[in-house]
Amino acid sequence: MSPAESSQAGGVEPVRGPVRPGGLLDVLGMASVVLDAKGRIVLWSPQAEELFGYSAREALGQYAARLMVDERHIELVGKLFADVMRTGRSWAGGFPILHKDGTTHVVEFRNMRLTDDNGDVFALGLAADQSTVRRLEQDVALSERIVKQSPIGLAVLDTRLRFVSVNPALERLNGVPAEEHLGRTLREVLPHLDADALESAYLRVLRTGEPVIDRSVVGRTPAAPDEEHIWSLSVYRLEDALDNVLGVATSVVDITEPYRAGVEAENARRRLAVIADASARIGTTLDLERTAAELADVAVPELADVAAVDLLDRVVEGRRSTLGPAEPAVLRALAVRAEREAYAVQAADTPGTVARYAPDRLVTECVRTGEAVLVRQVGDADLPRIARSPEAAALLRRAGLHSYLAVPLIARGEVLGALDLKRTRNPAPFDDDDLLLARELASRAAVQIDNARWYQNARTNALTLQRSMLPAHDRVTNGLEVASRYQPAGATVEVGGDWFDVIPLDGDRTALVVGDVMGSGINAAATMGRLRTATNTLASLGLDPAVLLDHLEKTTSGLDQSIATCVYAVHDPLLRQFRIANAGHLPPVRVRPGRPPELLDLPTGVPLGVGGIPFSTTTVDFEPGDELVLYTDGLVETRSHSLDERLDALLALLDGPAHPLEEVCDLLLRELHHPDNHDDVAVLIARAREQS
């Protein structure tokens, strides 16, 4: 930095060497003329030559009045000249002057008397074109008016970064009178701003001439000492007509309100984005745990560093739950998500576990009152009310928990549980915007969780009913070794109507049944139970398989338009054969030692409940060691493969040396039942045993 730019302690001006002249006089074109006591020109400046048109050779020695004044004004000029020379008082004003080219120009004069060391007197005239003077005066007046009336804070600082001028708007912004700015630096006037950064920017502008445009500055001023404001600052280098650096000009605009409005708009946009994301991601299935996990996934890390979803245990079981003031909350953890927070995860309840929270815990207060609980700044006294145990409180302390928010999950007027949110890494505490967003997320997710809860309860009931209706058969019965498997539909789909049965008959015979009621849920399970009961009753009569299906058809026709498929097969160990009738079901597979497995060629028949077409019975040989595989469509049907491809895959798995039937059942389910096939599966395999 040059000596002209360095600042000195105590406000003492630095010693300066020669500096470049200013350009204002050059802008004016100020001319100098000196007259002797008789009015003759004795000195004539180059500017005078430019202003009046006469060279020094032409002007020197001439009477000024005769050379430059119209004859009509000579007497007046003589009187003014005599007054200045007699009294010594200066005269200033505009006067028409003749240019050498014959034109007349109004010139502004400043005339004064001079005295030399001999006592002789002279007249000094300083002259400038009046139009140039007026233009400069207008520019100055306009600039001054703009500066004073501008709503933008404006200031000029010299090369030592001391205030030279301050407009009223900046006085108001800073809360400091203009006179207390003048001669002082920024750090002296506004000590609560980052003066080092600002002065560095000012010096860079002084050095390079590159302006600073719309730089944001945050801080406090005496105008509002308790509130932070944000200003937009621009800095420009000031230069005169000869490119001398005069200092810097700054403009300051308070953008606090627009900034806050922008922040609020951004927060609103963020909330909408999170809500839109939640709408797409939460409730993709009717699985309770997955729905809760989807809510936690949306909350982390957008809203919290740690999120937990807990439901009241009674609610999970399908019962209403209300808590009294002294009752604990028994919560079942469904999901926990964290953003690299090992200690916080250890402090949380493991999903699937049930925990008891004392009446004074904040999450208990949340589910009891149905109101959100917000602790903006978590202190040591708050941790025991957040954590379930002292050990969990210690882990949360180690994790750096500093802000906590619990929001109730409410659906259809019932409190289901709570969304528990913690911040450990994010330094910002939860605020009102976060509370609003959390409430919106919880409100939307609660409906999805409630749907999943009711569906899960209905599915559990249907599955319990269905399992209660399936047989518990012996592994060996009347010359047959039997194995079976039932696999319910995936959690995202209701329970189906698949069933199987092993029915001992007289004469050492055994009936095997596999069926599938179309539809799902409680109704399908109930219809399946009625058909199974009817089949058992009809089988005890020793009816031919086709006749039995005819009777079963009549039963099905009376069951609310139910439709079912069914295979009914009767094994006779003495005749070493199966008699089989089919009602629209997939064909059984016969596996014979040393031969490839085969789909039995049976009349397909129509499903039960359709009616109008009689069933027929087919007899097939069944020697010791032979196997008969009965199954429902859930084993082989998929969305991505044809049925023929899947049946070929079934035959391929059954080909080869004999294995224990239990292993064969597991193999078929493992290899054939695809996750995308949301249907239940029944498999029944029988192997003929050698009669003793």
C-alpha positions in Angstrom: 0.0 0.0 0.0 1.2 3.5 -0.9 1.9 6.1 1.9 -1.2 7.8 0.7 -3.3 4.7 1.6 -1.7 3.9 4.9 -3.5 4.8 8.1 -1.8 6.4 11.1 -2.6 6.1 14.8 -4.2 9.0 16.5 -5.6 10.5 13.3 -2.4 12.3 12.4 -2.2 12.9 8.7 0.8 11.0 7.1 3.6 12.9 5.5 3.0 13.0 1.8 5.3 13.6 -1.1 4.2 15.3 -4.4 0.8 14.1 -5.6 -0.8 14.3 -9.0 -2.9 17.4 -9.6 -6.7 17.1 -9.4 -8.8 17.3 -12.5 -11.5 19.7 -11.4 -9.8 22.9 -12.7 -9.1 21.1 -16.0 -12.8 20.3 -16.3 -13.6 23.9 -15.8 -10.8 25.1 -18.1 -10.0 27.9 -15.6 -8.1 30.8 -17.3 -5.8 33.3 -15.5 -5.3 36.9 -16.7 -3.3 39.6 -14.9 -3.8 43.3 -15.6 -1.7 46.2 -14.5 -3.1 49.3 -12.9 -4.0 50.8 -16.3 -5.9 47.7 -17.4 -3.3 46.3 -19.7 -2.7 42.6 -20.0 0.6 41.6 -18.4 0.0 37.8 -17.9 -2.0 35.4 -20.1 -2.4 31.7 -19.4 -2.7 28.9 -22.0 -6.3 28.4 -20.8 -7.0 32.1 -21.5 -5.8 31.5 -25.0 -8.3 28.6 -25.3 -11.2 30.5 -23.7 -10.8 33.9 -25.5 -9.1 32.8 -28.8 -6.1 35.2 -28.5 -2.6 34.0 -28.2 -0.3 35.4 -25.6 1.6 37.4 -28.3 -1.7 38.9 -29.4 -3.0 39.7 -25.9 0.0 40.9 -23.9 0.2 44.7 -23.6 -3.3 45.2 -24.9 -6.0 46.9 -22.9 -8.2 44.0 -21.8 -11.5 46.0 -22.1 -10.8 47.0 -25.7 -9.7 43.4 -26.7 -12.5 41.4 -25.1 -15.4 43.7 -24.3 -18.1 45.0 -26.6 -18.1 48.8 -26.9 -21.5 49.0 -25.2 -20.0 47.5 -22.0 -16.6 49.3 -21.9 -17.8 52.0 -19.5 -19.3 49.4 -17.1 -16.2 47.3 -17.2 -14.0 50.3 -16.5 -16.1 51.2 -13.4 -15.9 47.6 -12.1 -12.1 47.5 -12.7 -11.7 50.8 -10.9 -13.7 49.6 -7.9 -11.6 46.5 -7.5 -8.3 48.4 -7.8 -9.4 51.2 -5.4 -11.1 49.2 -2.7 -9.4 45.8 -3.0 -12.7 44.0 -2.8 -13.1 41.1 -5.2 -15.8 41.0 -7.8 -17.5 37.9 -9.1 -20.1 37.4 -11.8 -20.9 36.5 -15.4 -20.1 38.9 -18.2 -20.4 38.7 -22.0 -17.0 38.5 -23.6 -16.0 38.8 -27.3 -14.1 35.8 -28.7 -11.5 36.4 -31.3 -13.8 34.7 -33.8 -16.4 37.4 -33.2 -18.8 35.4 -31.2 -19.9 36.4 -27.7 -19.7 34.1 -24.7 -20.8 34.6 -21.2 -17.8 34.0 -18.9 -17.8 33.6 -15.1 -15.2 35.9 -13.5 -13.5 36.1 -10.1 -11.6 39.3 -10.0 -9.3 40.4 -7.2 -6.5 42.9 -6.5 -2.9 41.8 -6.1 0.1 43.7 -4.6 3.7 43.0 -5.4 6.7 43.6 -3.2 7.2 47.1 -4.7 3.7 48.1 -3.7 2.4 48.1 -7.2 -1.1 46.7 -7.7 -2.4 44.4 -10.3 -5.8 42.8 -11.1 -6.1 39.0 -11.2 -9.0 37.6 -13.2 -9.9 33.9 -13.0 -12.4 33.0 -15.8 -14.3 30.0 -17.0 -17.0 29.4 -19.5 -20.4 30.0 -17.8 -22.1 27.0 -19.4 -19.3 24.7 -18.1 -19.7 26.2 -14.7 -23.4 25.8 -14.7 -23.2 22.2 -15.9 -20.8 21.3 -13.1 -23.0 23.1 -10.6 -26.0 21.1 -11.8 -24.1 17.9 -11.6 -23.0 18.6 -8.1 -26.5 19.7 -7.0 -28.1 16.6 -8.6 -25.5 14.3 -7.0 -26.0 16.0 -3.6 -29.8 15.8 -3.9 -29.7 12.1 -4.9 -27.3 11.3 -2.1 -29.3 13.0 0.5 -32.7 11.8 -0.5 -31.7 8.2 -1.6 -33.3 5.4 0.5 -30.0 3.5 -0.1 -27.3 4.1 2.4 -24.4 5.9 0.7 -20.9 6.8 2.0 -17.6 8.0 0.7 -14.3 6.9 2.4 -10.9 8.3 1.6 -7.9 6.2 0.7 -7.2 5.6 4.4 -10.7 4.2 4.7 -12.0 7.0 6.9 -15.5 8.3 6.3 -15.6 11.5 4.3 -19.4 11.8 3.8 -22.5 9.8 4.9 -26.0 10.3 3.6 -29.1 10.3 5.9 -30.1 6.8 4.9 -26.9 5.4 6.1 -27.2 7.4 9.3 -30.5 5.6 9.9 -29.2 2.1 9.0 -26.1 2.5 11.2 -27.9 4.3 14.0 -24.9 6.8 14.2 -25.1 10.5 13.3 -23.2 11.6 10.2 -20.8 13.8 12.2 -19.8 10.8 14.3 -18.8 9.0 11.1 -16.6 11.6 9.7 -12.8 11.0 10.0 -13.4 7.6 11.6 -12.9 4.1 10.3 -15.5 1.4 9.9 -14.3 -0.5 12.9 -14.5 2.6 15.0 -18.1 3.4 14.0 -19.5 -0.1 13.8 -17.5 -2.4 16.1 -19.9 -5.3 15.8 -19.3 -5.9 12.2 -16.5 -8.0 10.7 -14.4 -5.0 10.0 -11.3 -7.0 8.9 -13.2 -8.7 6.0 -14.9 -5.4 5.0 -11.7 -3.3 5.0 -9.9 -6.1 3.1 -12.6 -5.8 0.4 -12.3 -2.0 0.4 -8.5 -2.1 0.0 -8.8 -4.6 -2.8 -11.2 -2.2 -4.6 -8.8 0.7 -4.0 -5.9 -1.4 -5.4 -7.5 -3.1 -8.4 -10.4 -0.8 -9.3 -12.7 -3.9 -9.6 -16.0 -3.1 -7.8 -17.6 -5.4 -5.2 -21.3 -5.9 -6.1 -24.1 -7.1 -3.8 -21.9 -8.7 -1.1 -24.0 -9.9 1.8 -23.0 -8.6 5.2 -24.4 -9.9 8.4 -24.2 -8.2 11.8 -25.6 -5.7 14.3 -25.5 -1.9 14.4 -26.5 0.6 17.1 -29.7 1.1 15.1 -30.8 -2.5 16.2 -28.2 -3.8 18.7 -30.2 -6.9 19.7 -31.1 -8.0 16.2 -29.0 -9.3 13.4 -29.5 -7.7 10.0 -28.4 -8.6 6.5 -27.2 -5.9 4.1 -26.3 -5.9 0.5 -23.0 -4.0 0.1 -21.5 -2.6 -3.1 -18.1 -0.8 -3.2 -16.7 1.3 -6.1 -13.4 3.1 -6.5 -13.6 6.9 -6.9 -11.3 8.6 -9.4 -11.0 12.2 -10.7 -10.7 13.2 -14.4 -7.0 12.6 -14.3 -7.5 9.0 -12.8 -6.3 10.0 -9.4 -7.7 7.6 -6.8 -9.8 9.6 -4.3 -11.2 6.8 -2.2 -14.2 4.4 -2.3 -17.9 4.9 -2.5 -20.2 2.4 -0.8 -23.9 1.7 -1.2 -25.8 -0.3 1.5 -29.2 -1.8 1.3 -30.9 -3.5 4.2 -32.2 -6.9 2.7 -33.2 -8.5 6.0 -36.9 -8.7 5.3 -36.4 -9.9 1.7 -33.8 -12.4 2.9 -36.2 -13.7 5.6 -39.0 -13.9 3.1 -36.6 -15.9 0.8 -35.7 -18.2 3.6 -39.3 -18.7 4.4 -40.1 -19.5 0.8 -37.2 -21.9 0.6 -38.4 -23.6 3.8 -41.9 -23.8 2.3 -40.4 -25.3 -0.8 -38.4 -27.8 1.2 -41.5 -28.8 3.2 -43.4 -29.3 0.0 -40.6 -31.4 -1.5 -40.4 -33.6 1.7 -44.2 -34.0 1.8 -44.2 -34.9 -1.9 -41.4 -37.4 -1.3 -43.3 -38.8 1.7 -46.5 -39.2 -0.4 -44.6 -41.3 -2.9 -42.5 -43.3 -0.4 -44.8 -43.9 2.6 -47.5 -46.6 2.3 -46.2 -48.5 -0.7 -47.4 -51.7 0.9 -49.7 -52.8 3.7 -46.9 -54.1 5.8 -46.9 -52.3 9.1 -43.1 -52.5 9.8 -42.2 -51.4 6.3 -44.6 -48.5 6.4 -43.1 -47.3 9.7 -39.6 -47.8 8.2 -40.6 -45.7 5.1 -41.7 -42.8 7.5 -38.3 -43.0 9.3 -36.4 -43.0 6.0 -38.2 -39.8 4.8 -37.4 -38.1 8.1 -33.6 -38.8 8.0 -31.6 -36.8 7.2 -34.0 -34.2 5.8 -35.6 -33.5 9.2 -33.6 -35.2 11.9 -30.4 -37.2 12.4 -32.2 -39.9 14.3 -35.8 -41.0 13.8 -37.8 -43.7 15.5 -41.4 -44.8 15.0 -43.2 -46.4 18.0 -46.8 -47.6 18.3 -48.7 -48.2 21.5 -48.7 -52.0 22.0 -52.4 -52.2 22.5 -53.0 -50.4 19.2 -50.8 -52.9 17.4 -52.9 -55.6 18.8 -56.1 -53.9 17.4 -57.3 -52.4 20.7 -57.9 -48.8 21.6 -55.5 -47.3 24.1 -56.0 -44.3 26.3 -53.5 -43.3 29.0 -54.2 -41.8 32.4 -51.9 -39.2 34.0 -50.1 -41.8 36.0 -50.0 -44.6 33.5 -46.8 -45.6 31.6 -46.8 -45.9 27.8 -46.1 -49.4 26.6 -44.6 -48.9 23.1 -43.6 -51.3 20.4 -40.6 -50.1 18.3 -41.3 -50.5 14.6 -38.4 -48.6 13.0 -35.2 -46.7 13.8 -33.1 -44.7 11.3 -30.0 -42.7 11.9 -27.4 -40.8 9.9 -24.1 -42.4 11.2 -25.2 -42.2 14.9 -24.1 -45.4 16.6 -24.7 -44.1 20.2 -28.1 -42.8 19.4 -29.1 -46.0 17.7 -27.9 -48.0 20.7 -30.1 -45.8 22.9 -33.1 -46.5 20.8 -35.4 -49.5 21.3 -34.7 -52.3 18.8 -37.5 -52.7 16.2 -39.9 -55.4 17.3 -39.3 -55.0 21.0 -41.8 -53.7 23.5 -40.6 -51.1 26.0 -42.3 -49.4 29.0 -41.9 -45.6 29.3 -42.6 -44.0 32.6 -45.4 -41.4 33.0 -42.9 -38.6 33.2 -41.2 -39.4 29.9 -41.7 -36.9 27.0 -42.9 -39.6 24.5 -45.4 -40.7 27.1 -46.7 -37.1 27.4 -46.9 -37.0 23.6 -49.1 -40.1 23.2 -51.1 -39.3 26.3 -52.0 -35.8 25.2 -51.9 -36.2 21.5 -49.7 -33.0 21.3 -46.2 -32.5 20.0 -43.4 -32.1 22.5 -40.5 -29.9 21.5 -37.3 -29.3 23.4 -35.3 -26.8 21.3 -32.2 -27.0 23.5 -31.7 -30.2 25.3 -29.9 -29.9 28.6 -28.7 -32.6 31.0 -31.9 -32.3 33.0 -33.9 -33.2 29.8 -32.1 -36.4 28.9 -33.7 -38.6 31.7 -37.2 -37.6 30.4 -36.2 -38.4 26.8 -34.4 -41.7 27.3 -36.1 -44.9 28.6 -33.3 -45.7 31.0 -30.2 -44.0 32.6 -28.0 -46.1 30.3 -29.9 -44.8 27.2 -29.6 -41.2 28.6 -25.8 -41.7 28.9 -25.7 -42.9 25.2 -27.7 -39.9 24.0 -25.3 -37.6 25.9 -22.3 -39.2 24.2 -24.1 -38.9 20.8 -24.4 -35.1 21.4 -28.2 -34.9 21.4 -29.1 -31.2 21.5 -32.6 -30.9 20.2 -35.6 -33.2 20.5 -39.1 -33.4 18.9 -41.9 -36.0 19.4 -45.0 -35.8 17.2 -48.1 -38.0 17.8 -49.3 -40.3 15.1 -53.0 -39.7 14.9 -55.4 -41.4 12.5 -59.2 -41.3 12.6 -59.2 -39.6 16.0 -57.0 -42.2 17.7 -53.5 -41.8 18.9 -51.5 -44.7 17.5 -48.0 -43.8 18.7 -45.3 -41.3 18.1 -42.6 -40.1 15.6 -39.5 -39.5 17.7 -36.9 -37.1 16.2 -33.5 -36.1 17.5 -30.7 -33.9 16.2 -27.1 -34.6 17.1 -25.0 -33.6 14.0 -27.2 -30.9 12.6 -26.3 -27.9 14.7 -29.6 -26.1 14.2 -32.3 -26.8 16.8 -35.7 -27.8 15.8 -37.8 -24.7 15.1 -41.5 -24.0 14.3 -41.0 -24.8 10.6 -39.6 -28.2 11.6 -42.5 -28.8 13.9 -44.9 -27.9 11.1 -43.2 -30.3 8.7 -43.0 -33.1 11.3 -46.8 -32.8 12.0 -47.6 -33.0 8.3 -45.4 -36.0 7.9 -46.9 -37.7 10.9 -50.4 -36.9 9.8 -50.0 -38.4 6.4 -48.0 -41.4 7.6 -50.5 -42.2 10.5 -53.2 -42.9 8.0 -51.0 -45.3 6.1 -49.8 -46.9 9.3 -53.4 -47.3 10.5 -54.4 -49.0 7.2 -51.5 -51.3 7.5 -52.3 -52.0 11.2 -55.9 -52.9 10.4 -54.9 -55.0 7.4 -52.3 -56.8 9.4 -54.9 -57.7 12.1 -57.4 -58.8 9.5 -54.8 -60.9 7.8 -53.6 -62.4 11.0 -57.1 -63.4 11.9 -57.7 -64.9 8.4 -54.4 -66.8 8.6 -55.2 -68.1 12.0 -58.5 -69.3 10.7 -57.0 -70.9 7.7 -54.3 -72.7 9.6 -56.8 -74.0 12.1 -58.7 -75.6 9.2 -55.6 -77.3 7.7 -55.1 -81.0 8.7 -52.5 -82.4 11.0 -51.9 -85.7 9.2 -49.5 -88.6 10.0 -46.4 -89.0 7.9 -47.5 -92.6 7.1 -51.1 -93.6 6.4 -52.6 -96.7 4.8 -49.7 -97.6 2.5 -48.7 -94.0 1.8 -45.9 -91.8 3.0 -47.2 -88.2 3.0 -45.5 -84.8 3.3 -47.1 -81.4 2.9 -46.4 -77.7 3.0 -48.5 -74.6 3.3 -47.0 -71.2 2.7 -49.3 -68.2 3.2 -49.3 -65.3 0.8 -46.8 -62.5 1.3 -47.5 -59.8 3.9 -48.6 -57.3 1.2 -51.6 -59.5 0.0 -54.5 -61.0 1.9 -54.7 -64.6 2.9 -55.8 -66.9 0.1 -58.1 -69.9 0.1 -55.6 -72.8 -0.7 -56.1 -76.0 1.3 -55.2 -79.7 1.3 -56.3 -82.7 3.2 -55.3 -86.3 3.9 -58.4 -88.4 4.6 -58.2 -92.1 5.8 -60.9 -94.2 4.2 -62.1 -97.8 4.9 -60.3 -100.7 3.1 -56.9 -99.1 3.8 -57.6 -96.5 1.2 -56.6 -92.8 1.5 -58.1 -89.7 -0.1 -55.8 -86.8 -1.0 -57.3 -83.4 -1.7 -55.8 -80.1 -2.9 -58.0 -77.1 -3.6 -57.9 -73.3 -4.1 -60.8 -71.0 -3.4 -60.7 -67.9 -5.7 -60.4 -64.7 -3.7 -58.7 -63.8 -0.5 -59.2 -62.8 3.1 -61.6 -64.0 5.7 -64.3 -64.9 3.2 -61.9 -67.1 1.2 -60.7 -68.8 4.3 -64.2 -69.4 5.5 -65.3 -70.8 2.2 -62.2 -73.1 2.2 -63.2 -74.4 5.6 -66.7 -75.2 4.5 -65.5 -77.0 1.4 -63.0 -79.0 3.4 -65.7 -80.0 5.9 -68.0 -81.0 3.0 -65.2 -83.0 1.4 -64.4 -84.9 4.6 -68.1 -85.7 5.0 -68.6 -86.9 1.4 -65.4 -88.8 1.5 -66.6 -90.9 4.4 -69.4 -92.1 2.2 -66.9 -93.9 -0.1 -68.1 -92.0 -3.2 -66.4 -92.2 -6.5 -64.2 -89.1 -7.0 -66.3 -87.7 -9.8 -69.5 -88.2 -7.8 -67.9 -86.5 -4.8 -67.1 -83.5 -7.0 -70.6 -83.4 -8.3 -71.9 -83.2 -4.7 -69.2 -80.6 -3.8 -70.3 -78.6 -6.8 -73.8 -78.3 -5.3 -72.3 -77.2 -2.0 -70.2 -74.6 -3.7 -73.1 -73.2 -5.6 -74.7 -72.2 -2.4 -71.7 -70.3 -1.0 -72.2 -66.7 -2.3 -71.1 -67.3 -5.8 -67.8 -68.8 -4.7 -65.6 -70.5 -7.2 -62.9 -73.1 -6.4 -60.6 -75.5 -8.1 -60.0 -79.0 -6.7 -58.2 -82.3 -7.3 -59.6 -85.3 -5.4 -57.6 -88.6 -5.6 -58.3 -91.9 -3.8 -55.4 -94.3 -3.3 -56.1 -98.1 -3.2 -52.9 -99.9 -2.0 -54.4 -103.3 -2.8 -55.1 -102.4 -6.5 -52.0 -100.2 -6.6 -53.8 -97.3 -8.3 -55.2 -93.9 -7.8 -58.6 -92.9 -8.9 -58.6 -89.1 -9.6 -61.1 -86.4 -10.6 -60.3 -82.8 -11.4 -62.4 -79.7 -11.1 -60.4 -77.1 -13.1 -57.2 -77.6 -11.1 -53.6 -77.9 -12.4 -52.7 -81.5 -13.2 -50.9 -83.6 -10.6 -47.4 -85.0 -11.3 -46.6 -88.7 -11.1 -43.0 -89.6 -10.4 -41.9 -93.2 -11.1 -38.5 -94.6 -10.4 -36.3 -94.8 -13.5 -38.8 -92.8 -15.6 -39.1 -89.0 -16.2 -41.8 -87.3 -14.2 -45.1 -86.7 -16.0 -48.1 -84.5 -15.8 -51.1 -86.7 -15.6 -53.4 -86.4 -18.6 -56.7 -85.9 -16.8 -60.0 -84.3 -18.0 -59.6 -80.8 -16.6 -63.2 -80.3 -15.7 -64.7 -77.0 -14.7 -64.1 -75.2 -11.4 -66.6 -75.8 -8.6 -69.3 -73.2 -8.6 -69.5 -73.0 -12.4 -71.8 -76.0 -12.8 -73.4 -77.6 -15.9 -70.7 -80.0 -16.8 -70.3 -83.5 -15.2 -66.9 -84.6 -13.8 -65.1 -87.8 -14.7 -62.8 -90.2 -12.9 -59.5 -91.3 -14.3 -57.6 -94.4 -12.9 -53.7 -94.4 -12.9 -51.3 -97.0 -11.8 -49.4 -96.3 -8.6 -46.7 -98.8 -7.7 -44.6 -98.8 -4.6 -42.0 -96.1 -4.9 -44.2 -94.0 -7.1 -44.9 -90.4 -6.0 -47.9 -88.2 -6.7 -47.4 -84.4 -6.4 -50.4 -82.2 -5.8 -50.0 -78.4 -5.7 -51.8 -75.1 -6.1 -51.2 -72.5 -8.7 -49.2 -70.3 -6.3 -46.3 -72.7 -6.7 -45.8 -72.3 -10.5 -47.5 -69.2 -11.7 -45.5 -66.0 -12.1 -46.0 -62.7 -14.0 -42.8 -63.1 -16.0 -43.0 -66.7 -17.3 -45.5 -68.8 -19.2 -47.3 -71.6 -17.4 -45.7 -74.2 -19.7 -42.2 -72.9 -18.7 -43.0 -73.2 -15.0 -44.5 -76.7 -15.3 -41.4 -77.8 -17.1 -39.3 -76.4 -14.3 -41.4 -78.3 -11.8 -40.8 -81.6 -13.7 -37.1 -80.9 -13.9 -36.9 -80.5 -10.1 -38.7 -83.8 -9.6 -36.5 -85.7 -12.0 -33.7 -87.8 -10.5 -33.1 -90.1 -7.6 -35.6 -90.2 -4.8 -35.2 -88.0 -1.8 -37.1 -87.7 1.5 -40.4 -86.1 0.9 -39.9 -83.3 3.4 -36.8 -82.3 1.5 -38.7 -82.4 -1.8 -41.4 -80.1 -0.4 -38.8 -77.6 0.8 -37.0 -77.8 -2.6 -40.1 -77.0 -4.5 -41.0 -74.0 -2.4 -37.5 -72.7 -2.4 -36.9 -73.0 -6.2 -40.4 -72.3 -7.6 -42.2 -69.9 -5.3 -41.1 -66.4 -6.6 -41.3 -63.3 -4.3 -43.3 -61.5 -7.0 -46.0 -64.2 -6.9 -48.2 -62.9 -4.1 -50.3 -66.0 -3.7 -50.4 -68.7 -1.0 -49.1 -72.2 -1.8 -50.2 -75.7 -0.9 -48.1 -78.8 -1.7 -49.0 -82.4 -1.0 -46.7 -85.3 -1.9 -47.6 -89.0 -1.4 -45.2 -92.0 -2.0 -46.5 -95.5 -2.2 -45.0 -97.9 0.3 -44.5 -101.6 -0.1 -47.3 -103.5 1.7 -46.2 -106.0 4.2 
